[in-house]
Amino acid sequence: MTILQTRRRFLASAASVAALGGLSSLVPAVARPVWAGAPLRLAVERRVLEVMGKPASVFGIRQPDGTSGLFLDPGQRFLVDLANRAGEDAVIHWHGMTPPYAQDGVADANRPLIRDGASQSYDFEPRPGTHWMHSHHGLQEQRLMAAPLIVRTVEDRRADAQEITVLLHDFTFKDPAEVLAGLTGGTMNHGGMDHGGGHGGAHGGGHGGHDGAMPMMDHSNMKGTGGMTMAAMDLNDVEYDAYLANDRTLDDPEVVRVERGGRVRLRLINGATSTAFHIDLGTLDGTVVAADGNPVQPVSGRRFGMVMGQRLDILLQLPAEGGAFPVLAQREGERQRTGIVLATPGATVGRTAGLADAPAGPVDLSLERRLTALDPLSQRPVGAAFTIRLTGGMAPYVWTIDDRPFGEHRPLTVRKGQRVSITMVNESPMAHPMHLHGQHFQVTALNGTALAGAVRDTVLVPMNGSATIAFDADNPGRWPLHCHNLLHMATGMMTELVCEQAI
């Protein structure tokens, strides 16, 4: 399993982005300096995963020893060779990283896909925290082309806490393109960059005799019918076959051995395609200490909401008497749940049902309102302010920004160094987790109420609500701003932030 020799080299600096006149040119890549050290190796490849006793062909992003994703030590560079052995073209986005534009892992007119059998090299300074990696091509992310990306700090090493990383997914036995076609009626109306659509994800599809994930169709006509309200229908687009925590369901959950009286740092990643979760710690008290990899003032509780693309770091203090402690993720609006079990030596691990006693409510802004950044933005005037509307709906199944799908929406253009403010107003019938590439932002207002919120890269904008974010545009490039519900992005809910070099 050697790294294949065909390579395209990305740049190691933002010089890959042209100056104010345009962003289309990339300067030639340069050889790595001899002192850079040996790169880490990752491969995008196929694997067979057993879900509820049935085999499924899915993707993985793994190191040569089988480790899923990357775990970097303090001060370690993101020096990676990525080999594509997926059997189809792919590209991997380093979600949470703020690399130079050419290394972001998004395919567009300036940045090609990694062809099947080829490799790509990356070299940049990573951003500390709990992050993840996933495909940004077609619907491959739904086929589990995703993995953790953890960058530890010196403080993490000193914390004397056992680290446990949990990557959450929603899962379908069906071809994701079929699922999307069921929602759209087989039509797609979006253009421009290859950030979605039904192509690129149509492999390793369904199994005969299994209905697979079923789209929730004709939402506009469902009021008062079948005992299901419009509000309930609008929480979720699709009924999935299973919900996974580290590739496993609660029929056979991962059991992680922990110490009596020990401390645990949970690194939770919502890698689901279109499912928000409530994290339920059961009898344990938890303290949120980071959101999207960025430290926050501690917030305590036993239940926390997470939308797609978001991450939470939660500290746990286990009781001295020990025991078995499920850490669960329940789907919003539903009873389905997944999770892992923390168990001390000798503890009896009982069965945890895959269905909760009652449906969960929607994930809302209750946690977001309580989060405060430990390292907030400095006070300075806003140089560029935008308001965008999140639009679209269920019938037809098209999600847009300012009533325009990607390719028709005018990008938000800023100059390097400007303080930028973006207010996102949700006029659509669903909530949207909005993710910005290339920058981390501070949440500065929710539903029009100002706050000094968390520094993040993904924020929930609730139905009939709004969120305002602010950041200093210090990373030149064309950066996608999109809903992290993959099905919404695939049908058009995306634009770009174009950060141009200052004159």
C-alpha positions in Angstrom: 0.0 0.0 0.0 2.5 2.5 -1.1 1.7 6.1 -2.0 1.1 6.4 -5.7 3.6 8.5 -7.6 1.2 10.7 -9.5 1.0 13.9 -7.6 -0.3 17.4 -7.8 1.3 19.7 -5.3 -0.7 22.4 -3.5 0.9 25.6 -2.4 2.1 26.1 1.1 1.1 29.7 1.3 -1.8 32.0 0.4 0.3 33.2 -2.5 -1.7 30.8 -4.5 -4.4 33.4 -4.6 -3.9 36.2 -7.2 -4.1 39.8 -6.2 -7.2 42.2 -6.5 -7.6 41.6 -10.2 -8.8 38.0 -9.8 -8.3 34.7 -8.0 -8.0 32.3 -10.9 -4.2 31.8 -11.1 -2.1 29.4 -9.0 1.6 29.7 -8.9 3.6 26.5 -9.4 4.1 24.3 -6.4 7.5 24.1 -4.9 9.4 21.2 -3.5 9.3 20.7 0.3 12.4 21.7 2.2 14.5 18.8 3.3 14.0 19.7 6.9 10.2 19.4 6.7 10.3 15.7 7.9 8.4 12.8 6.5 4.8 13.4 5.7 2.0 11.5 7.3 0.1 9.2 5.0 -3.6 9.0 4.5 -5.7 7.1 2.0 -9.3 7.5 0.9 -10.4 3.9 0.3 -13.4 1.6 0.3 -14.3 -0.7 3.2 -17.2 -2.9 4.2 -19.0 -1.9 7.3 -21.6 -4.1 9.0 -24.6 -2.1 10.1 -27.4 -4.0 12.0 -26.1 -7.3 10.7 -26.0 -6.2 7.1 -22.8 -5.4 5.0 -22.5 -2.0 3.4 -19.9 -0.7 1.1 -18.7 2.7 2.4 -15.6 4.9 2.3 -12.9 5.5 4.9 -10.0 7.9 5.4 -7.3 6.0 7.1 -3.6 5.8 8.0 -1.6 2.8 6.9 -2.1 1.2 10.3 -5.9 1.5 9.9 -6.3 4.5 12.2 -9.2 6.6 11.0 -8.2 10.3 10.4 -5.4 12.2 12.1 -4.3 13.0 15.6 -1.6 15.6 15.7 0.6 16.4 18.7 1.3 20.0 19.9 3.4 21.9 17.4 3.2 19.2 14.7 2.6 20.5 11.2 -0.1 19.3 8.9 2.3 17.6 6.6 0.2 15.0 4.8 0.2 12.9 1.6 -3.3 11.9 0.7 -3.8 8.9 -1.7 -7.1 8.4 -3.5 -7.9 4.7 -3.6 -11.7 5.3 -3.6 -12.3 4.0 -7.1 -13.6 7.4 -8.2 -12.4 11.0 -8.1 -12.6 12.7 -4.7 -11.5 15.7 -2.7 -11.2 16.0 1.1 -12.0 19.2 3.0 -10.1 19.8 6.3 -13.1 21.1 8.3 -12.0 23.5 10.9 -8.6 24.2 9.4 -7.8 27.6 7.9 -5.2 26.6 5.4 -4.0 28.5 2.3 -6.8 28.6 -0.3 -5.3 26.0 -2.6 -5.1 23.5 0.2 -8.7 23.8 1.6 -9.9 20.6 0.0 -12.6 21.9 -2.3 -12.8 21.4 -6.1 -13.5 24.5 -8.2 -12.1 26.1 -11.4 -8.8 26.7 -9.7 -8.5 23.5 -7.7 -9.0 20.1 -9.4 -10.3 16.9 -7.9 -7.9 14.2 -6.9 -8.2 11.6 -9.6 -8.7 8.0 -8.7 -5.2 6.5 -8.2 -3.5 9.9 -7.7 -2.2 11.6 -4.6 -2.2 15.1 -3.2 0.3 16.7 -0.8 -0.5 19.3 1.9 1.7 21.3 4.2 0.4 24.0 6.5 0.2 25.1 10.1 -2.8 23.4 11.6 -5.4 25.0 13.9 -5.6 23.4 17.3 -8.7 21.7 18.5 -11.3 19.1 17.6 -11.9 19.1 13.9 -12.7 16.6 11.1 -12.2 15.8 7.5 -14.8 14.9 4.9 -15.4 14.8 1.2 -16.5 17.9 -0.6 -17.5 16.2 -3.8 -20.9 15.0 -4.7 -22.6 13.0 -2.0 -19.5 11.0 -0.9 -19.8 12.4 2.7 -23.1 10.5 3.1 -21.1 7.3 2.3 -18.9 8.0 5.4 -16.0 9.6 3.5 -15.1 11.4 6.8 -12.8 11.0 9.8 -11.6 12.9 12.9 -8.9 15.5 12.7 -7.6 16.3 16.2 -4.8 18.8 16.9 -3.7 18.7 20.5 -2.3 21.6 22.5 0.3 21.6 25.2 -2.5 22.3 27.7 -4.3 19.2 26.5 -1.3 17.1 27.4 -1.1 18.7 30.9 -4.8 18.2 31.6 -4.5 14.7 32.8 -7.8 13.7 31.1 -8.4 10.6 29.0 -9.3 11.7 25.4 -12.2 10.0 23.7 -13.2 11.1 20.2 -16.7 10.3 18.9 -17.7 10.9 15.3 -21.5 10.8 14.7 -23.1 9.9 11.4 -26.5 9.2 9.9 -26.5 6.1 7.6 -28.5 4.8 4.6 -28.1 1.5 2.8 -29.4 3.3 -0.3 -27.4 5.1 -2.9 -27.4 8.7 -1.6 -28.2 9.9 -5.1 -31.4 8.0 -5.0 -32.4 9.6 -1.7 -31.7 13.0 -3.1 -33.6 12.2 -6.3 -36.6 11.2 -4.2 -36.6 14.6 -2.6 -36.1 16.6 -5.7 -38.1 14.5 -8.1 -34.9 13.7 -10.0 -34.3 17.3 -11.0 -31.4 19.5 -9.9 -31.0 23.2 -10.4 -27.7 24.5 -9.2 -24.4 25.3 -10.9 -20.8 26.4 -10.4 -18.5 24.7 -8.1 -18.6 21.0 -7.4 -19.9 21.2 -3.9 -22.9 19.0 -4.2 -25.3 17.3 -6.5 -26.2 13.7 -7.2 -22.9 12.8 -8.9 -19.8 11.4 -7.3 -21.8 9.6 -4.6 -23.6 6.9 -6.7 -21.3 4.0 -5.8 -21.6 1.3 -3.2 -25.4 1.8 -3.2 -28.4 -0.1 -1.8 -28.9 -3.7 -1.1 -31.7 -5.6 -2.8 -34.8 -6.1 -0.7 -34.0 -3.2 1.7 -36.0 0.0 1.5 -33.2 2.1 2.8 -33.5 5.7 3.8 -36.8 7.2 2.8 -37.2 10.9 1.9 -39.9 12.8 3.6 -41.8 14.0 0.6 -44.5 16.6 -0.1 -44.0 18.5 3.2 -46.1 21.4 1.9 -49.2 19.1 1.8 -48.6 17.3 5.2 -50.2 19.7 7.6 -52.6 17.8 9.8 -52.2 14.5 8.0 -51.2 11.1 9.3 -50.8 12.5 12.8 -47.5 14.3 11.9 -47.4 18.1 12.0 -45.6 20.3 9.6 -43.2 21.4 12.3 -42.2 17.9 13.0 -41.7 17.1 9.3 -39.5 20.1 8.9 -37.0 19.0 11.5 -35.7 16.2 9.2 -35.5 15.7 5.5 -34.8 11.9 5.5 -35.6 8.8 7.6 -32.2 7.0 7.9 -31.6 3.3 8.4 -29.2 3.8 11.3 -27.3 6.4 13.4 -23.7 5.7 14.1 -21.2 6.6 16.8 -17.7 5.6 15.6 -19.3 3.4 12.9 -21.5 1.5 15.4 -25.1 1.5 16.5 -26.4 0.9 20.0 -27.1 -2.7 19.0 -23.3 -3.2 19.4 -21.9 0.1 20.8 -18.2 0.9 21.3 -17.4 0.3 25.0 -14.5 2.6 26.1 -12.7 1.6 29.3 -12.2 4.4 31.7 -10.8 4.8 35.3 -12.9 5.1 38.4 -12.8 8.7 39.5 -11.0 9.6 36.3 -11.4 12.7 34.1 -12.5 12.3 30.4 -12.3 14.8 27.6 -15.0 13.9 25.1 -14.2 15.2 21.6 -17.6 15.1 19.9 -18.0 15.6 16.1 -21.4 15.8 14.4 -20.4 14.4 11.0 -24.0 13.6 10.0 -25.2 14.5 6.6 -28.6 16.0 7.6 -29.2 15.1 11.3 -28.8 17.3 14.4 -28.4 15.6 17.7 -28.9 16.2 21.4 -26.0 14.9 23.4 -27.3 13.2 26.5 -24.7 12.4 29.3 -27.2 10.6 31.4 -26.2 10.7 35.1 -22.9 12.4 34.4 -22.3 16.2 34.6 -20.4 17.6 31.8 -18.6 20.9 31.1 -18.3 22.3 27.6 -14.8 23.8 27.3 -14.5 24.2 23.5 -16.8 24.7 20.5 -15.6 23.9 17.0 -12.1 23.6 18.4 -12.0 27.0 20.1 -11.9 27.4 23.9 -15.0 28.8 25.6 -15.9 29.8 29.2 -17.0 26.6 30.9 -20.7 25.7 30.5 -22.1 22.9 32.6 -25.0 20.6 32.0 -26.1 17.1 31.0 -27.7 17.8 27.6 -26.2 19.8 24.7 -27.4 20.3 21.1 -25.1 19.9 18.1 -25.9 20.5 14.5 -24.2 19.2 11.5 -20.5 20.2 11.2 -20.2 21.3 14.8 -17.9 20.0 17.5 -18.0 20.1 21.3 -15.3 19.3 23.8 -16.9 18.2 27.1 -15.0 17.4 30.3 -16.4 14.7 32.5 -15.5 13.7 36.1 -16.3 10.1 36.6 -17.6 9.0 40.0 -15.1 7.2 42.4 -17.4 4.2 42.6 -17.2 3.6 38.9 -19.9 2.1 36.7 -21.1 2.1 33.1 -22.1 5.4 31.6 -23.8 5.7 28.1 -23.0 8.9 26.2 -25.9 9.2 23.8 -26.8 11.3 20.8 -30.5 11.5 20.1 -31.9 12.7 16.8 -33.8 16.0 17.1 -37.6 15.5 16.7 -37.3 11.7 17.0 -36.6 8.8 19.4 -33.7 7.3 17.5 -30.3 7.6 19.1 -26.8 6.3 19.0 -23.7 6.5 21.3 -20.9 4.9 23.1 -20.5 3.5 26.7 -17.9 4.5 29.2 -17.2 1.7 31.6 -14.8 1.3 34.5 -13.0 -2.0 35.3 -15.5 -4.7 36.4 -18.6 -2.6 35.5 -21.5 -4.4 34.0 -22.5 -3.0 30.7 -26.2 -3.4 30.1 -28.1 -3.0 26.8 -29.0 0.6 25.8 -32.1 0.8 23.6 -31.7 2.5 20.2 -35.0 4.3 20.9 -35.5 6.9 23.6 -38.7 6.9 25.7 -39.9 10.1 24.0 -39.0 12.2 20.9 -36.5 14.9 21.4 -37.4 18.5 20.7 -35.6 20.6 18.1 -32.0 21.6 18.6 -32.2 25.3 19.4 -29.9 28.2 20.4 -30.0 27.6 24.2 -26.4 26.4 24.3 -25.2 29.0 21.8 -26.6 31.8 24.0 -24.5 30.5 26.9 -21.2 30.2 25.1 -18.6 32.9 25.5 -15.2 32.9 23.7 -12.1 32.8 25.8 -10.2 34.5 23.0 -12.8 36.9 21.4 -12.3 39.4 18.6 -10.6 42.7 19.4 -12.7 45.8 19.2 -12.5 47.5 15.9 -14.9 49.0 13.3 -16.6 46.8 10.8 -15.2 47.4 7.3 -17.7 45.2 5.3 -21.2 44.2 6.4 -23.6 41.9 4.6 -27.1 40.5 5.2 -28.1 37.4 3.4 -31.4 35.5 3.5 -31.7 31.8 3.7 -34.5 30.8 1.4 -36.0 27.9 -0.5 -38.2 25.1 0.8 -39.5 21.5 0.6 -41.7 21.6 -2.5 -39.9 22.0 -4.8 -36.9 20.7 -2.8 -34.6 23.6 -3.5 -32.6 25.5 -0.9 -31.1 28.9 -1.8 -29.5 32.1 -0.6 -31.4 35.3 -1.4 -33.7 33.1 -3.6 -30.7 32.1 -5.8 -29.0 28.7 -5.9 -25.2 28.5 -6.0 -23.8 29.7 -9.3 -26.4 32.5 -9.5 -25.7 34.2 -6.1 -23.2 37.0 -6.2 -20.2 36.3 -3.9 -19.5 38.4 -0.8 -16.4 40.3 -1.7 -14.0 41.7 1.0 -10.4 42.9 1.2 -7.8 41.2 3.2 -7.6 42.7 6.7 -11.1 44.0 6.9 -13.4 43.3 9.8 -16.4 41.6 8.3 -19.9 41.1 9.6 -22.5 38.8 8.1 -26.1 38.6 9.3 -27.9 35.4 8.1 -31.7 35.7 8.2 -33.6 32.4 7.9 -36.8 32.8 5.9 -37.1 29.1 5.0 -39.1 26.4 6.7 -36.1 24.6 8.2 -33.1 25.4 10.4 -29.7 25.6 8.8 -26.2 25.0 10.2 -24.1 27.6 8.2 -20.4 26.8 7.7 -17.7 29.2 6.5 -14.4 27.9 5.0 -11.1 29.6 5.5 -12.0 31.7 8.5 -13.2 31.2 12.1 -15.8 33.8 13.2 -17.3 35.0 16.5 -21.0 34.8 17.0 -22.0 38.4 17.8 -25.8 38.3 17.7 -28.6 35.7 17.8 -32.1 36.7 16.7 -31.0 40.4 16.8 -29.7 40.2 20.4 -26.0 41.1 20.7 -23.7 38.8 22.5 -20.0 38.0 22.8 -20.4 34.4 21.7 -18.2 31.5 20.8 -15.6 31.5 18.1 -16.7 28.9 15.6 -16.8 27.9 12.0 -20.4 26.5 12.0 -23.5 28.2 13.5 -27.2 27.2 13.6 -29.6 29.7 12.1 -33.0 28.6 13.3 -36.3 28.8 11.3 -37.6 32.4 11.5 -34.4 33.4 13.3 -31.1 35.0 12.5 -27.4 34.9 13.5 -24.7 37.5 13.0 -21.1 36.5 12.8 -17.9 38.6 12.6 -14.3 37.9 11.7 -11.1 39.5 10.4 -10.6 38.5 6.8 -7.0 37.4 7.0 -7.0 34.5 4.6 -7.2 35.4 0.9 -9.2 33.1 -1.4 -12.6 32.0 -2.5 -14.3 30.5 0.6 -17.6 28.6 0.5 -20.3 29.7 2.8 -22.9 27.0 2.9 -25.5 25.0 4.8 -23.9 21.9 6.3 -26.9 19.9 5.6 -25.4 18.2 2.6 -28.8 17.8 0.9 -29.5 21.5 1.2 -26.0 22.4 -0.1 -26.5 20.0 -3.0 -29.6 21.8 -4.1 -28.1 25.3 -3.9 -27.8 26.8 -0.4 -24.2 28.1 -0.8 -22.4 31.2 -1.8 -18.8 32.3 -1.6 -16.8 34.8 0.5 -14.1 36.2 -1.8 -11.3 37.6 0.2 -9.0 39.6 -2.1 -5.5 40.8 -1.4 -5.4 44.4 -0.1 -4.2 47.0 -2.6 
